[in-house]
Structure formats: structure tokens, C-alpha cells
Amino acid sequence: MKKLGEISAAIVGTGFIGPVHLEALRRLGVRVSGILGSSPEKSQKAAQDLGLAKGYRDLPELLADREVNVVHLASPNRLHVSQTLACLEAGKHVICEKPLAMTTSETKSLVAAARKHPELITAVNYNIRFYPLCLQARAMIQHGEIGEVLHVTGSYVQDWLLFPTDFNWRVSSSEGGALRAVGDIGTHWLDLIGFVTGLHVESLLADLWTAHPVRQQPVSSVGTFSGKLEQTKAATKDFPVDTEDYGTVLMKFEGGRRGTMSVSQVTAGRKNCLRFEIAGTRKSLAWNSEVPHELWIGDRTESNRLLMADPSLLHEEVRPYANYPGGHQEGFPDTFKQLYRAVYSDIQAGKRSPEPLYATFEDGHREVALCEAILESHRSSRWITDIKGRM
């Protein structure tokens, strides 16, 4: 088995999330050889700013680097399919940001390509799975502690696109896909709930809405989440928006269970808030990403309680992914470290675990299939009942 220090990674993408990957890899002890931006100049600047040895000119130069074993794709959604296929053909393990691609035809091609290369580890970067109390909620359900799941409710809401002067490449369907709020953050919720409960969606009904049909696009580029700081500094032009700011989805899971999800990127004061409540026949569980160290456990016949994220109080299989004692909170950056801990463990072993905790390309395909069903439901104002057949 390889040691972590013997594995080298490279990152594609110099925006908000690329450096997050880098920080987590460094904390884990993985060497990062270099980074690739959208131009040679951006690559060199990012390498210099981040203390990396190489700023690659283009993807072929990165893939020709024999030192690189793993490629982290933190690039715009429209590039995922071509970049992933190139990485696999070059013999590189791939960790791709979500969504895996923009259509199910693309995600199917990536699933097929991954199966052609079973020696390579492939994963989708659904990091929220790796909050310790999300793993704990999953373990409690698997151990039967809340009984059978009856229904699930929840949301993922943000405010970074609240004003019509807020702008990012994601608002354009040609860059990010036909769904934005659902595709960007809703897929996180859908992936997490499927992971925690083990349930799969069988049918759904969706309603989407664009609060700002026209936004002000800066003449120069603006980074993700930076609009609040930069919106008054740049000249702008009108940009017609063809993606949603808000959405609600009713779901029927297998076995007749029910679910509801709402997403919004125009909810003032909510910076990055994912919530779920899972109702079981014995107990209920509720969690909020803005208070990630607390898991609410509801009871009918006893007092409700809060479980704190203390490794000594968690299930044995969860403890490896909670590295600090109770009261020393683990947050957003830690989830990336723990996700990569699971992925790189399989890379070290040279094969994928039978039931990996991280999201696979098959999982990534499933989320995009759900997105397409959500969009079709909204456009046709009807229930979509053939979800399983789309997988």
C-alpha cells in the first residue's frame, strides 16, 4: 500500500473551491504538484499565490506530468465531461466537483469510462456527507435506532445572489447547466438524504422560479461569493437569466415514504444553510449545517435531546471521521479533508471499497438524472413517475 506522501495530486480550477481542495489535501498530507487555471497567466498567478511549484499551461501539460497521480476537477460544469475523460485516458484518478456533468448522456459516458478503468478511483465531491453528525445520522438509521423512515423534509438556502446586481457564471445555463439552484446546491441535499437514509426517489413534482429575470453582469469577472464585495466596483451590462433562483420539490421515495426539498439562493441572512429533518417510526433526527456540531433527536415518549459532535459519543464506524474532541468544532473545510481521507484510502489500496462512503460516478449520474426529472416536471407541471428508469 502506498503512503499518502507518495501520492501526488494536481488541481484544475483557481476559483473559490479549487483552493479549498488544496488546503484539505495539504492537511491530509497529500503532495500537490501544481494547478491549472483558465489561462497560463491565471495558472502561474495561482501557483505563486498558493505556494505551488507548477502553474500548468493547459490540461495536456498537466496530464503529461508523470508526477501527478490524481486530478481534482474544480472547473466550470461544462468542462467536467471532457476533462474527466481526458484524465481517465491518461491513467489519472479523478475527483470531480458536483454536478458530475450537465446532462445524463454525459454522466452515462463518465460512468462507462470509469468502469473501463477499474484500477482508477473516481469520486464526486459531495463533501457534506462527511460532517461527523451526518455520518452519525446515517449510522443511527442503519442500526435501526429511529425505526423505519416515514418522511423527510429540508432545504438548502443561501443569500449570495439576493440582489439583481449579484452575478456569477452559474446563472448562465450554457456555463452551469439548465438548473442552477437545484443543480448547484439542491444536488448536495439530494445526495445527502439518499446517503443518510438509503432511500431512492421514485417520483417527483417540482416548481421553480427566477426572482431576477435580468441581472447586472460585470464587464470583468467576479468570483463565487465575492459579489457582495465587488458589485459596486465594476461596470455592468444587462444579462437575461435562464436559470432558477428558487425551487421546491415534492418527492415519493420507495416504499411510499415522502419528502420535500426547497432550495434558494435569494434568502437574506442565510449564508450557506442546509437543513434536514428525518421522521422515523420511533425517533426523529434534525441537523443544520450552520450549527453542524448538534444533531437533534426527537422522541414521543421521552425528552428530546441534542447529541454533540464528540467522538466518544459517536458510533464506532463514525469516529475515524471526527478528529477533534467534543467542543472543538469541525466545519466546512474539515469535510473536504475527511472526504479525501476516504478517497485516498482507496487510492492507496489500489481498489474501490465495496461500499465507499464517498459519492461515486454512479451517484453523480443519479443526481443529474434527478435534476433532469425536476426540470421536466417544472416545465410540464406534472409528476414525473419513471425516475428509476432514468437511472
C-alpha positions in Angstrom: 0.0 0.0 0.0 1.3 3.4 -0.9 1.9 6.1 1.7 0.0 9.3 1.3 3.2 11.2 0.9 4.0 9.0 -2.2 0.8 10.2 -4.0 0.7 13.5 -5.9 -2.3 15.5 -7.0 -3.0 18.4 -9.3 -5.9 20.8 -9.2 -7.9 22.2 -12.1 -9.7 25.4 -11.2 -8.4 28.5 -9.4 -11.8 29.9 -8.2 -13.4 29.6 -4.9 -13.4 25.8 -4.5 -10.0 24.9 -6.0 -8.0 26.3 -3.1 -10.4 24.5 -0.7 -9.3 21.2 -2.3 -5.7 22.3 -1.9 -6.0 23.2 1.8 -7.7 19.8 2.6 -5.0 17.9 0.7 -2.2 19.6 2.5 -3.8 18.9 5.8 -4.2 15.3 4.9 -0.5 15.0 3.8 -1.0 14.6 0.1 1.5 16.4 -2.1 0.0 18.8 -4.7 2.3 19.2 -7.7 0.5 22.2 -9.4 -2.6 23.9 -10.5 -4.3 24.7 -13.8 -6.4 27.8 -14.4 -8.4 29.1 -17.4 -5.3 30.6 -18.9 -1.5 30.2 -18.4 -1.4 33.6 -16.7 -4.1 32.5 -14.2 -2.3 29.2 -13.6 1.0 31.0 -12.8 -0.6 33.5 -10.6 -2.5 30.9 -8.6 0.6 28.7 -8.3 2.6 31.7 -6.9 -0.2 32.8 -4.6 -0.8 29.3 -3.2 2.9 28.2 -2.9 2.8 25.6 -5.6 5.7 24.6 -7.9 3.8 24.4 -11.1 1.2 26.5 -12.9 0.3 24.4 -16.0 -0.2 26.0 -19.4 -3.1 23.6 -20.3 -4.6 20.2 -19.4 -2.4 18.2 -21.8 0.7 19.6 -19.9 -0.9 18.6 -16.6 -1.7 15.1 -17.8 1.8 14.6 -19.2 3.2 15.2 -15.8 4.2 11.8 -14.6 4.4 13.0 -11.0 0.6 13.5 -10.9 -1.5 10.5 -9.8 -4.8 12.2 -9.0 -6.6 15.1 -10.6 -9.1 17.3 -8.7 -11.5 19.0 -11.1 -12.9 22.2 -9.7 -13.7 23.7 -13.1 -17.0 25.0 -14.5 -19.6 22.3 -15.1 -19.5 22.5 -18.9 -15.9 21.3 -18.8 -16.3 18.3 -16.5 -17.1 15.6 -19.1 -14.2 16.4 -21.5 -11.7 16.9 -18.7 -12.7 13.8 -16.8 -12.5 11.6 -19.9 -9.0 13.0 -20.7 -7.8 12.3 -17.1 -9.1 8.7 -17.2 -7.4 8.1 -20.6 -4.2 9.4 -19.1 -4.4 7.0 -16.2 -5.2 9.5 -13.5 -7.6 9.0 -10.6 -10.3 11.7 -10.7 -12.2 13.6 -8.0 -14.8 15.8 -9.8 -16.8 18.7 -8.4 -20.6 18.4 -8.5 -22.6 18.2 -10.5 -20.7 15.4 -12.3 -21.8 16.8 -15.7 -24.6 18.8 -17.3 -26.7 16.0 -18.8 -27.4 12.3 -18.2 -25.9 11.5 -21.6 -22.7 13.0 -20.3 -22.8 11.3 -16.9 -23.6 8.0 -18.5 -20.4 8.3 -20.6 -18.4 9.1 -17.5 -19.8 6.1 -15.6 -18.9 3.9 -18.6 -15.4 5.3 -18.8 -14.9 4.8 -15.1 -15.9 1.1 -15.5 -13.4 0.7 -18.3 -10.7 1.8 -15.8 -11.5 -0.2 -12.6 -7.9 0.4 -11.5 -8.7 4.1 -11.2 -10.6 5.6 -8.3 -13.4 8.1 -9.3 -15.4 10.2 -7.0 -17.8 13.2 -7.0 -17.1 15.9 -4.4 -20.2 15.7 -2.3 -18.4 16.8 0.9 -21.4 17.4 3.1 -21.7 13.6 3.7 -18.6 14.0 5.8 -19.8 16.2 8.6 -19.5 13.8 11.6 -23.1 14.1 12.6 -24.3 13.4 9.1 -22.3 10.2 9.2 -23.8 9.6 12.7 -27.4 10.1 11.5 -26.7 7.5 8.8 -25.3 5.1 11.3 -28.3 5.5 13.6 -30.7 4.8 10.7 -28.7 1.7 9.6 -28.7 0.4 13.2 -32.5 0.8 13.4 -32.4 3.4 16.2 -35.1 5.7 14.7 -37.2 2.8 13.3 -38.4 3.0 9.7 -38.2 6.3 7.9 -41.6 7.9 7.3 -40.8 11.2 5.7 -38.0 13.7 5.1 -38.2 17.5 4.9 -35.4 20.0 4.4 -33.9 22.8 2.5 -30.6 24.4 1.3 -30.7 28.2 1.2 -28.2 31.0 0.6 -28.3 34.7 0.0 -25.2 35.4 -2.2 -27.4 36.0 -5.3 -30.1 38.0 -3.5 -29.7 41.3 -5.4 -30.0 41.7 -9.2 -26.5 43.2 -9.1 -25.1 39.8 -7.8 -23.6 37.8 -10.7 -21.7 34.6 -11.3 -21.1 32.3 -14.2 -23.5 29.8 -12.7 -26.5 32.0 -13.6 -26.0 31.1 -17.2 -27.3 27.7 -18.4 -24.6 27.5 -21.1 -22.0 27.5 -18.3 -23.6 25.7 -15.5 -26.5 23.8 -16.9 -30.2 24.3 -17.2 -30.7 24.1 -13.4 -28.7 26.4 -11.1 -30.0 26.5 -7.5 -31.1 22.8 -7.8 -28.0 21.8 -9.7 -25.6 23.7 -7.6 -26.9 23.2 -4.0 -30.0 21.0 -4.4 -27.9 18.1 -5.6 -26.0 18.4 -2.3 -29.3 17.9 -0.4 -30.5 15.1 -2.7 -27.2 13.3 -2.4 -27.0 13.7 1.4 -30.5 12.5 2.0 -30.1 9.4 -0.2 -26.8 8.7 1.6 -28.1 9.1 5.1 -31.5 7.4 4.7 -30.6 4.8 2.0 -33.9 5.8 0.2 -34.2 6.4 -3.6 -36.7 8.8 -5.2 -39.3 7.1 -7.3 -41.4 10.1 -8.5 -41.4 13.9 -8.0 -43.2 17.1 -8.7 -41.2 20.4 -9.0 -41.8 24.1 -9.1 -39.0 26.5 -10.0 -38.9 30.3 -10.0 -36.4 33.0 -11.2 -36.6 36.0 -8.9 -34.4 38.2 -11.1 -35.0 37.5 -14.8 -32.3 40.1 -15.6 -29.1 40.6 -13.7 -26.3 43.0 -14.0 -23.2 41.3 -15.4 -19.8 42.9 -14.5 -17.7 43.6 -17.6 -14.8 41.9 -15.7 -15.2 38.5 -14.0 -16.5 38.2 -10.4 -15.6 35.2 -8.2 -18.1 33.0 -6.5 -19.5 34.5 -3.3 -17.5 37.7 -3.9 -20.2 39.7 -5.5 -21.2 41.4 -2.2 -17.7 42.9 -2.1 -17.2 43.6 -5.8 -20.7 44.6 -7.1 -20.2 48.3 -6.7 -16.7 48.4 -8.2 -17.3 47.2 -11.8 -19.2 48.4 -14.8 -22.1 46.2 -15.7 -24.4 45.2 -18.5 -27.9 43.6 -18.6 -27.8 39.8 -18.6 -31.0 37.8 -19.2 -31.2 34.9 -16.7 -32.4 31.5 -17.8 -31.8 29.6 -14.5 -33.8 29.4 -11.3 -33.2 31.3 -8.0 -35.7 29.2 -6.0 -37.2 25.7 -6.2 -39.4 23.3 -4.3 -39.7 19.6 -5.0 -42.2 17.0 -3.6 -40.8 13.5 -3.7 -42.1 10.0 -3.2 -39.4 7.6 -2.1 -39.5 3.8 -2.4 -41.9 2.1 -0.1 -44.3 5.1 -0.1 -42.1 7.4 2.0 -42.5 11.1 1.3 -40.1 14.0 1.1 -39.9 17.8 0.4 -36.9 19.9 -0.5 -36.7 23.7 -1.0 -33.7 25.5 -2.4 -33.0 29.2 -2.7 -30.0 31.5 -3.4 -32.1 34.6 -2.6 -32.8 34.1 1.1 -31.4 37.1 3.1 -29.2 36.2 6.0 -28.8 32.5 5.1 -25.2 32.3 4.0 -24.9 28.5 3.5 -27.6 26.6 5.3 -28.6 23.0 4.6 -31.2 21.5 6.9 -33.0 18.2 7.1 -35.5 16.5 9.4 -36.0 12.8 9.1 -39.1 11.4 10.8 -38.9 7.7 11.9 -41.4 5.4 13.5 -39.5 5.6 16.8 -37.5 8.8 16.7 -36.7 11.8 14.5 -33.4 13.4 13.5 -32.7 17.0 12.6 -29.5 18.7 11.5 -28.5 22.2 10.3 -25.2 22.9 8.6 -24.9 26.3 10.3 -24.9 24.5 13.6 -23.0 21.4 12.4 -21.9 20.2 15.9 -25.5 19.4 17.0 -27.8 16.6 16.0 -31.4 16.9 17.3 -33.0 13.7 18.3 -36.8 13.8 18.8 -38.8 11.4 20.8 -42.5 10.8 21.5 -42.3 9.2 25.0 -39.0 10.7 26.3 -37.4 14.1 26.4 -35.8 15.3 23.2 -32.0 15.6 23.2 -29.1 17.2 21.4 -26.1 15.0 20.5 -22.9 16.9 20.4 -20.1 16.0 17.9 -17.9 14.3 20.4 -16.0 11.3 19.0 -16.6 9.4 22.3 -20.4 9.7 21.8 -20.4 8.6 18.1 -20.8 5.2 16.6 -17.6 3.3 16.2 -17.6 3.5 12.4 -18.0 7.3 12.5 -15.2 8.1 14.9 -12.4 7.9 12.2 -14.0 10.9 10.6 -14.2 13.1 13.7 -10.7 14.2 14.6 -11.2 16.7 17.4 -12.6 16.2 20.9 -16.1 17.4 21.8 -16.4 21.2 21.9 -13.6 21.7 19.2 -15.9 22.1 16.3 -15.3 20.7 12.8 -16.7 22.6 9.9 -16.8 23.1 6.2 -13.1 22.7 5.5 -12.9 19.6 7.6 -15.5 17.8 5.4 -13.2 18.0 2.4 -10.3 16.6 4.5 -12.5 13.7 5.6 -13.9 13.1 2.1 -10.3 12.9 0.7 -9.3 10.6 3.6 -11.9 8.1 2.3 -11.0 8.5 -1.4 -7.2 8.4 -0.9 -7.5 5.3 1.3 -8.9 3.5 -1.7 -6.2 5.0 -3.9 -3.6 3.7 -1.5 -5.2 0.3 -1.5 -5.4 0.2 -5.3 -9.1 -0.6 -5.5 -12.5 0.9 -4.6 -14.1 -0.2 -1.3 -17.2 -2.4 -1.7 -19.4 0.3 -0.3 -17.5 3.6 -0.3 -18.6 6.5 1.9 -17.7 9.0 -0.8 -20.0 9.6 -3.8 -19.1 7.6 -6.9 -19.7 8.4 -10.5 -22.9 6.3 -10.3 -24.1 8.6 -7.5 -23.2 11.6 -9.6 -25.2 10.2 -12.5 -28.2 9.6 -10.2 -28.2 13.3 -9.1 -28.1 14.6 -12.6 -31.0 12.2 -13.6 -33.0 13.7 -10.7 -32.2 17.2 -11.9 -33.5 16.4 -15.4 -36.7 15.0 -13.9 -37.1 18.1 -11.8 -36.7 20.4 -14.8 -39.1 18.3 -16.9 -41.6 18.3 -14.0 -41.5 22.1 -13.7 -41.8 22.7 -17.4 -44.7 20.3 -17.8 -46.4 21.0 -14.4 -46.8 17.3 -13.7 -45.5 14.4 -11.6 -42.5 12.5 -13.1 -43.0 8.9 -12.2 -40.3 7.0 -14.1 -37.3 8.1 -12.0 -35.9 4.5 -11.7 -36.0 4.1 -15.4 -33.8 7.2 -15.9 -31.0 5.8 -13.7 
